[in-house]
Amino acid sequence: MIPPADSLLKYDNPMLISRNTDRKSPKARPLKVSPQQPALSGPVPPHKPKTPPVDTSKQPEEILNVILPPREWVEGNQLWIQQVSSTPSTRMDVVHLQEQLDIKLQQRQARETGICPVRRELYSQCFDELIREVTINCAERGVLLLRVRDEIRMTIAAYQTLYESSVAFGMRKALQAEHGKSDMEKRIAELELEKKELERQVNEQKAKCEAVEKREAERRQVEEKKHAEEIQFLKRTNQQLKAQLEGIIAPKK
């Protein structure tokens, strides 16, 4: 017989139901290592878990089978089923449950903080065991705890969906930023080339301006020198003509 998966939820001994694998209990659930951790391929909108209707007038075994369905598995052609234990728990059982929880958390290296599927699975098993213990003593209280458990699972699923959506949104924004960064770097490179070209043109214009200023300064000096020589020549000519005029006029007196 395949040994059942180790769980904090207390089960009875497995029973052989049938050698024909086509016959299965309608209320039984297949054996899984972590039944509380469904595999999700992507963000899925959370749905409110449906709490099964429970008739509290039934026997505790029947109520437990509705709240916590038995698990089943197949070995060869044999169908095995294992129901939740209906044995009342004592104070020592609760203490032992707490010890087992701490041991399993340490053995499976569950993280103490943050998101941890292992820690969530173990605490879910522990809560199911508490529901089992409470239901045996008071069915109404067990059904109420079942509703609390389903509400907690729905809230966790909503937060998980929100987290996955936020991660996807962050990745999209990061890719967009990376794409925008490459475009911006390309634009910066183009502007740098344009800046260098404009600086080259400015330097050329400055050189031309300096050359023109130098040439104009030399031409102005030449013009000023020529103008000064002409003034001196005209002054000398004026003095000579004045002297000649005075020489002509003087003898007549």
Disulfide bonds with the S-S distance in Angstrom:
none
